[in-house]
C-alpha cells in the first residue's frame, strides 16, 4: 500500500551535443537524487539532446527510437539499481513517419510502466514541434507506483488547465511536467521576467485548483540545437531559463532551482496535506460538471 509520504527528485540539467554524454549524466543525476532520498525522479524534456526543434531538419528524425528501446532499457537499469520510479522524456519513433514526444515511466523493477504522449504540440519561432511530433492519442494518464499515483504531462501541456484537471481527476498525487522552455535572447530584456512569471504562475494554479503537487522540470543553458554530426544546421539559439520547482497543493513553492546552473531538487509529497487542503478548499467537490459541456467546443459563438 502506498505510504502517506514519498520523496521526489527533479533533475534540472544542461544538455550537450552528445546524446550518449547526456544519457550518462542523466543516469548519474538519478543516482544522486536517489542517494538524497528521492523515490520518484523526473528528467527534463528530451534530455538526451540539445533542443533540436529550433529548426526543421528531416535528418533529425534519426534521433528518434522505439519505446521500449535502448533509452528505456538504460533508464530502466538505473531505476532498478536505485529502486526508484523514473519519468524520462523521449523522442519516440512509433512507425515510419510517425513520431511522438513521449514521457516513459520506468518502475523500480526496471520495467516500463507505461507512456504518455504529449497532447499539445506548439509551433512558435524556434519551437517548431509540429514538424516533428504527432499529437498524443493516449489521453491523459496516471501511473500507479509503489509510492503513490503520479501523472505526467509534457512542456506545452503545462499551459492547459484541462490536461491538469483530467489527470488529477484520475487520482494523481503529483503532476510532473518535463520541460524545455527558455528565452529568445532578443526578447529577454523586455519580456523575460513576465514570461517566466506566467510559466511559474500557471503551474502553481494547476496545483491550487486541483489540490495536487506539481513538479516542473526544465533544462538550463544556451543552446543552438547543436547535435553531433549535424553541427552545420544550428538554430539561432535559446537561453533555457531553468527555474525548475516543486509546489504543494496550496501552490507554495517548496523547492526551486536557479536560472543559470544545474540542480537536483528534492521535495516531499504528503497525501495527508492534500486531504487537508481539499477539505478546506473543496474545489473538486463544488465543480458544476453539469454545466461544462461547451468546453469541448473550439469557441462558443
C-alpha positions in Angstrom: 0.0 0.0 0.0 1.4 3.5 -0.9 2.7 5.5 2.1 1.3 8.8 3.2 4.5 10.5 2.1 7.1 10.0 -0.6 10.1 11.9 -1.9 10.5 13.2 -5.4 13.6 14.4 -7.2 13.6 16.9 -10.1 16.6 16.9 -12.4 17.5 20.3 -13.9 20.3 19.7 -16.4 22.3 21.3 -19.2 22.3 19.3 -22.4 25.3 18.9 -24.7 25.5 18.0 -28.4 26.4 14.4 -27.4 23.4 12.1 -26.8 25.5 9.5 -25.1 27.0 12.0 -22.7 23.6 13.4 -21.9 22.3 9.9 -21.1 25.2 9.1 -18.8 24.9 12.4 -17.0 21.2 11.8 -16.5 21.9 8.4 -15.1 24.4 10.0 -12.7 21.8 12.6 -11.7 19.2 9.9 -11.0 21.7 8.1 -8.8 22.5 11.3 -6.9 18.8 12.1 -6.4 18.2 8.6 -5.1 21.1 9.0 -2.6 19.4 12.1 -1.4 16.2 10.2 -0.7 14.2 10.5 -3.9 11.8 7.7 -4.6 10.3 9.2 -7.8 12.6 11.1 -10.2 11.8 13.2 -13.2 14.2 14.3 -16.0 13.6 17.3 -18.3 12.0 17.1 -21.7 14.0 15.5 -24.5 17.1 15.4 -22.2 19.2 13.3 -24.5 20.0 16.1 -26.9 20.1 19.8 -27.2 16.6 21.2 -28.1 16.6 20.3 -31.8 13.1 21.8 -32.6 14.7 25.2 -33.1 14.8 24.2 -36.8 13.1 21.9 -39.3 15.5 19.3 -40.4 14.5 15.9 -41.8 17.8 14.4 -40.7 16.9 14.9 -37.1 14.2 12.3 -37.2 17.1 9.8 -36.9 17.3 10.8 -33.3 14.0 9.1 -32.5 13.8 5.5 -31.3 11.2 2.9 -30.4 9.7 2.6 -26.9 10.6 0.2 -25.4 14.1 0.6 -26.8 17.7 1.4 -25.9 16.9 4.5 -23.8 14.1 2.9 -21.8 16.4 0.0 -21.2 19.2 2.2 -19.9 16.9 4.3 -17.7 15.3 1.1 -16.5 18.6 -0.2 -15.4 19.3 2.8 -13.2 15.7 2.7 -11.9 16.2 -0.9 -10.8 19.7 -0.1 -9.4 18.4 2.8 -7.3 14.9 1.3 -6.7 13.3 4.5 -8.0 10.5 5.3 -10.4 11.9 7.5 -13.2 10.0 9.7 -15.6 12.0 10.1 -18.9 11.0 12.3 -21.8 12.0 10.7 -25.1 11.7 11.2 -28.9 9.6 8.2 -29.8 9.6 6.6 -33.3 6.2 4.8 -33.4 6.3 3.9 -37.0 7.8 5.2 -40.3 6.8 8.8 -40.5 5.0 8.8 -37.1 6.9 10.3 -34.2 5.8 11.4 -30.7 7.2 13.5 -27.8 6.7 10.8 -25.1 7.2 10.5 -21.4 8.1 7.0 -20.4 7.7 5.8 -16.8 10.2 3.2 -15.6 9.4 1.4 -12.4 11.8 0.4 -9.5 12.0 -3.1 -11.0 13.3 -1.6 -14.2 10.3 -2.3 -16.3 8.3 0.1 -18.5 5.2 1.0 -16.5 3.6 3.0 -19.3 3.9 6.0 -21.6 2.2 9.4 -22.0 2.4 11.1 -25.4 2.4 14.9 -25.4 -1.0 16.1 -26.3 -0.4 19.8 -27.1 2.2 20.5 -29.7 3.5 24.1 -30.2 4.6 25.8 -33.4 6.3 29.0 -32.4 9.5 30.7 -33.5 12.4 28.3 -32.5 9.8 25.8 -31.2 8.9 24.0 -34.4 7.5 20.9 -32.8 4.6 20.3 -35.2 7.3 19.4 -37.8 8.5 16.6 -35.6 5.7 15.3 -33.3 2.3 13.8 -33.9 -0.1 14.9 -31.2 -0.6 12.3 -28.4 -3.5 9.8 -28.8 -3.4 8.0 -25.4 -5.3 10.7 -23.5 -4.2 11.9 -20.0 -2.6 9.2 -17.9 -2.0 8.3 -14.3 0.6 5.7 -13.3 0.2 3.8 -10.0 3.6 3.4 -8.3 4.6 1.7 -5.0 4.7 5.2 -3.5 1.5 6.7 -4.9 -0.2 7.7 -8.2 1.7 10.1 -10.4 0.7 11.9 -13.6 3.0 13.3 -16.2 2.3 15.8 -18.9 5.0 17.5 -21.1 6.0 21.1 -21.5 3.4 22.9 -23.7 0.7 20.9 -21.9 1.5 23.0 -18.8 -0.5 25.9 -20.2 -3.7 24.0 -20.4 -5.9 23.6 -17.2 -7.9 20.8 -18.9 -5.0 18.4 -19.0 -4.1 19.1 -15.4 -7.7 18.6 -14.3 -8.2 15.4 -16.2 -5.0 13.9 -14.8 -5.8 15.0 -11.3 -9.3 13.5 -11.5 -7.7 10.1 -12.1 -6.1 10.3 -8.6 -2.7 11.7 -9.3 -0.9 13.0 -6.2 1.7 14.9 -8.2 1.8 16.2 -11.8 5.2 16.2 -13.4 5.9 18.5 -16.3 9.2 17.6 -18.1 10.0 20.8 -19.9 12.3 22.7 -22.4 11.4 26.3 -22.3 13.5 29.5 -22.5 14.0 33.0 -23.7 14.7 34.3 -27.1 17.8 36.3 -26.3 16.5 39.4 -28.2 13.3 39.3 -26.2 14.7 38.6 -22.7 15.3 42.1 -21.5 11.7 43.3 -22.4 9.6 40.3 -21.8 11.7 37.8 -19.9 10.5 38.4 -16.4 6.9 38.4 -17.4 7.3 35.2 -19.5 8.9 33.3 -16.6 6.4 34.6 -14.1 3.5 33.5 -16.3 5.0 30.0 -16.7 5.5 29.6 -12.9 2.1 31.1 -12.1 0.0 28.9 -14.4 1.6 25.7 -13.0 1.1 26.8 -9.4 -2.5 27.4 -10.4 -2.8 23.8 -11.5 -1.7 22.7 -8.1 -4.1 25.0 -6.3 -7.2 24.3 -8.4 -6.7 20.6 -8.3 -5.2 20.2 -4.8 -2.1 18.3 -6.0 1.6 18.7 -6.0 3.2 20.0 -9.3 6.8 19.4 -10.3 8.1 21.5 -13.3 11.4 20.2 -14.6 13.3 22.4 -17.1 16.7 22.4 -18.7 19.2 25.2 -18.4 21.9 26.9 -20.6 22.2 28.5 -24.0 21.6 26.1 -26.9 21.6 26.4 -30.7 20.3 22.9 -31.2 23.7 21.5 -32.0 23.6 17.7 -32.4 26.8 15.7 -33.0 27.1 15.2 -36.8 24.6 17.9 -37.6 26.5 21.0 -36.5 26.2 22.9 -39.8 22.5 23.4 -39.3 22.2 25.0 -36.0 19.4 27.3 -34.8 19.5 30.9 -33.7 19.7 29.9 -30.0 17.6 29.9 -26.9 18.5 30.6 -23.3 16.7 27.9 -21.3 15.6 29.6 -18.1 15.9 26.7 -15.6 13.8 27.7 -12.6 12.5 24.1 -12.0 10.3 23.9 -9.0 8.1 21.8 -6.8 5.0 23.3 -5.3 2.4 21.9 -2.8 -1.4 21.7 -3.2 -1.7 25.3 -2.0 0.7 26.5 -4.6 3.5 27.1 -2.1 6.9 26.6 -3.8 8.8 24.2 -1.6 11.9 23.7 -3.8 13.2 25.8 -6.6 16.3 25.8 -8.9 18.3 28.8 -10.2 18.1 30.1 -13.7 21.7 29.5 -14.6 23.0 26.2 -13.3 22.2 22.5 -13.0 20.4 21.4 -9.9 18.7 18.4 -8.2 15.6 19.4 -6.3 14.4 17.1 -3.5 10.9 17.5 -2.0 8.2 15.6 -0.2 4.7 14.7 -1.4 2.4 14.4 1.6 -1.0 12.9 0.7 -2.3 14.0 4.2 -1.6 17.6 3.3 -3.6 17.1 0.0 -6.5 15.8 2.1 -6.3 18.8 4.4 -6.1 21.4 1.6 -9.0 19.7 -0.3 -11.2 19.7 2.8 -10.7 23.4 3.3 -10.7 24.5 -0.4 -13.1 21.9 -1.9 -12.8 22.9 -5.5 -13.4 19.3 -6.7 -16.5 18.9 -4.6 -18.1 22.1 -5.9 -17.4 21.6 -9.6 -20.6 22.0 -11.6 -20.0 19.2 -14.0 -23.5 19.5 -15.4 -22.5 22.9 -16.9 -19.3 22.2 -18.6 -20.5 20.6 -21.8 -19.5 23.5 -24.1 -15.8 23.1 -23.0 -15.4 20.6 -25.8 -16.1 23.3 -28.5 -13.3 25.3 -30.0 -15.2 28.6 -29.4 -18.7 29.4 -28.2 -20.0 31.8 -30.9 
